[in-house]
Amino acid sequence: MNPDAAADLKDLSDTLGSIEAVTDLPALRAEIDDLSDQAGQPDLWNDTDAAQKVTSRLAHAQGTLRRLEDLRRRLEDLPVLYELAEDESDESAIADADSERGKLREEISSLEVRTLLSGEYDEREALVTIRSEAGGVDAADFAEMLMRMYLRWAERHGYSVDVYDTSYAEEAGIKSATFQVHAPFAYGTLSVEQGTHRLVRISPFDNQARRQTSFAGVEVAPVVETTDHIEIDEKDLRVDVYRSSGPGGQGVNTTDSAVRLTHLPTGIVVSCQNERSQIQNKASAMMVLQAKLLERRRQEERALMDSLKDTGSSWGNQMRSYVLHPYQMVKDLRTEYEVGNPTAVLDGDIDGFIEAGIRWRRSQTADA
């Protein structure tokens, strides 16, 4: 094996070893055994929420273990592949081994990012809210494009999603939408997507085909757990009920089952219209409100720490541009990470941006 390849393989093995140490494989295997026992209990589904958490966590833990074991096996096989190829002076086989080494580098680098998720709420599931901002109908259309992007991203990874509320705009697109991503570490992963996204394109809604800039905001909050102590006094709430509606303002329900909650002390408003009954919608809306209050508390604590450290950082700043005209590019304004294929990005191929964002966030924390 040539020295460069040998050095690269050693570096990859060391990196994977550090990931295995942080993951704690013996503890992961013990967790899988425990979760498998829980999943096998006949009364598991008596509590649907608890059952879903157990099965989701089990699938995630099993997937993590399989991925680590597969990477280690492939890494250990590579020196043998190089040796056989070089013994036979097979240039094609050497090229295949080089290609496999490149794939392993990408996959190990991607997995390494997970070890950087060590924030207080990073391992939680995520609640994502998307809102159209400046730009009229183009902004509403862009907000719907972003929602599809995140749903496609979740689908690519096999994560289930519950959409709690979608407020449709009159002409096209959405005013806002809120959905939950059911996956461990979804909050830590998606929290770097929070901020203002900008779209530049020839507007399909302008009969003069002029270039239009529009904006949409993304909020990400950790799902609340019983240990969070987010108490909401009923007298601090205004509860409104209304009829669920679909695109174009069409009614999709004959009863006033949709629920809107306004938290009077903070002005936070949440809605839910996708459950079958008013009681279910109110329960889901309360969960969303608790998550937003938890995220507000986390941001206030962060703002206080930032002011003490004088970092001047803000999650509310514009963070990514999607340019469809006069050239094709998506660029993250914090990390400088960019790609020249907006179609793929808007179809859910955003892992590169997320990984760059997580690394950037860790570097900001380290420098602060």
Number of C-alpha atoms within 10 A of each C-alpha: 16 9 8 9 16 14 12 14 19 13 13 19 18 12 17 21 14 14 20 18 11 13 16 11 16 11 10 15 14 11 16 19 14 13 18 16 10 16 17 9 9 8 10 16 12 9 9 10 10 12 16 15 15 18 16 18 18 20 17 18 18 17 12 16 18 12 15 19 14 12 18 18 11 14 20 13 12 18 16 13 18 22 15 15 19 15 10 11 11 12 11 10 16 19 13 14 21 16 12 16 19 12 12 18 21 12 13 19 16 16 18 19 18 19 13 17 19 12 9 10 20 20 18 21 23 28 28 26 24 26 23 28 21 14 17 17 23 28 27 28 25 28 28 24 17 23 24 15 20 23 20 19 19 18 13 12 9 12 17 13 17 13 18 21 24 23 20 21 21 13 15 18 21 24 23 22 23 23 22 22 23 23 23 20 21 24 27 25 25 26 23 22 25 20 19 21 24 21 22 21 19 18 17 14 14 12 7 9 11 12 14 17 19 23 23 27 24 24 21 26 29 29 26 23 12 6 6 11 10 15 8 13 8 9 8 12 17 12 14 14 18 14 15 23 18 13 16 12 13 11 12 12 15 9 13 14 22 26 28 20 21 17 19 12 8 10 10 14 17 23 26 29 29 20 19 11 14 19 13 17 23 24 14 21 23 19 17 28 24 22 22 24 21 20 19 15 13 16 14 12 12 14 18 12 13 15 12 10 10 11 14 9 13 12 15 12 14 18 20 22 19 25 20 18 14 10 10 15 18 24 18 20 14 14 16 14 16 18 16 15 15 17 15 12 22 19 17 19 18 17 14 13 21 20 22 20 23 22 18 16 17 16 11 12 10 8 8 12
